[in-house]
Amino acid sequence: MNELRDRILVKDIAGNTAILQCNNPELVKKIEVLGFSSTGMNYSRKISGMDDRRDIVKKFVALGALFTAGRDWSTAEVVALFWKRELLLKSFSPLLGKGRVTFQ
């Protein structure tokens, strides 16, 4: 089991706005360069279309982000769709919650 403290946790990329959490100052600098701004406990950025969404996903995968798994269009499901369509060639990390601070 691992702690989420030093990772990017992608909470939404299916809608018109990408939403994530990150407490690592080094990674925060990198996501701010991608156009994300702080919205309280989260960081968010508008998504202009499917190509923009794919580009954001590729950059998050390169940064080792975790993608939440769940019902409907979870972030992990969106990334899996890109992977199946070969729009994303690198493996990614889906997050299955086991409590407030641990993941599998």
N, C-alpha and C positions, 0 to 999 in steps of 0.2 A: 504494500500500500504506500502511496505517496501523498505529499501535501501539495495543495494547489498554489500556495503562496507565491512561488516564483515563476509561474506559468501564465500564459494568455489563455483565458477561458472564453471561447466564442459562444455567446448565448443566443444570437439570432443573426442569420444571414439570408433567411428565406424571404423576408419582407423588403420594404423600401429603405430600411435603415439597418445597418450592421451594428450590433451591440455586443460589447465584450467587457470583461473584467480583467484588470491587470494591476498587481501591486509591486512589480519589479521595476525600479526606476530606469534601468537600462532598456528594458522592453517598452516601457511607456514612451521613451524618447523615439523609439523606432515606429511605434504606432501613431504617434503625433505627426511624424514625417509623412505617413500615409493619409493624413487628413482627419484623423480621429481627434475629438475633443472631449474633455471631461464633462460628464453629466451626473454629478454626484458620485455614486459608487461605481458607475460604469463609464465607458468611453463609447462614443457613437459617431457614425458618419453615414450620410445618405449614399444609397447605391443607385447609380444612374441607369443600370441595365444589366443584362446577363453577362456581357463581356467584362464589365466592371466587377461584378460579383465573382466571376471566375478568377480575375486578376488578384482580388483581395484574398480569396481562398488560397491561391498559390503562394502568396506572400506569407500568410499565416502558417501554412504548412512548413514553409522554409524556416519560420521562427519557432517551430515546435509547438504550436498552439494545440489546445485540446478542444474538441468539438463535442458539444453536448448531444447525447442520444436520448431519444424519447419518442413520444407519439407525434403523429402528423409530420410536418416538414421540419424535423429537428435539424440542427446544423450538421450533424454527422450524416444525415440522410442526403442533404444537399451536396456535401462533399463526395459521398459515395456515388451519387449520380454523375458528377464530373469525372470521377475516377473510372466508372463503367464506360462512359463515352470517350475515354482516353483524352479528356481535356486537362487532366491532372495525372501526371505519371509517377509522382512520388507518393509513398504511403503516408497515411495520416493517423492521428490518434483520437478515436472516439472515446468519449467519457461516459462511463456508467457509474452513476452516483451510488455510494454506499453509506452516505452520511454527510454531515456538513463540511468536513475537511478532508475526506479520503475519496479516492477514486480507484477504478480498476481498469 
